[in-house]
Amino acid sequence: MGTGRTLRKESHVRPCKTPAGKAQKSKAQRARLVKMGMEAEKVAAMDADAVRVLVQRPTVVKKLVAKKA
């Protein structure tokens, strides 16, 4: 009979992401891209996956902005 960690720990479930939380995060990521120097119209036309990839790589965004200038 075991008395280890598996019997002591409680089962915790990660909460589901709500649509409001998702929209809030997406809006914040788009604002971050605009602050980095991208055009607001171009960012608004992007889908959420593209925005997420660019937010993760700020050096790529800086290079894109520098090319345009």
N, C-alpha and C positions, 0 to 999 in steps of 0.2 A: 504494500500500500504506500503510495507516494505522498509526501508532504511538501513537495517542491513548489516552485513558482507557478506552475500551471494550475494548481488548485487554489492559489491565493488571489490571482489576478482577476479583475472584473472585466467583463466584455464591454468594451467601449466601441461605439460605432461613430465613424466620422459623419458629420452632418452634411446633408445634400446642399449643393450650391443652388441658391434661389435665383430666379430670373432677374430680380432687382439687383442682387449682388453681382451677377454676371455683367449686367448693363453698366453698373457703377464702375466696375473694374475696367471694362472696355473703354468707357469714357475717359477714365484717368490715363489709360495707356495712350489714347489718341492725343490727349492734351500734352503728354510727355513728348510725343513725337513732334508736335507743333513747337514746343519749347526748344527742341533740338535744332530747329531751323527748317523743317519741312513745311510745305504749303498746306494750309488748312483744307483747301478744296481737294487736294490730292489725297490727304489722309482720310477725309470723309468718304471718298470713293473706294477706299481699300476695304477688303473683307477682314474679319477679326483675326484669321490665321496669319495673314501678312503683317498686320499691325503687331501681333505678338512676337513674330520672328524679328522684326526690326527693333522692337523695344529691347529685346535680349542682346542685340548687337549694336551699341551706340557708335562704335567706330565706323561701321558700314554706313550708318546714317550720316555721320559727319563727312565721309568721303563723297556720298551722293550730293549733299548740299554744297560742298566745295566745288564739285564738277559743274554745277549749275551756275555758280557765281563767277 
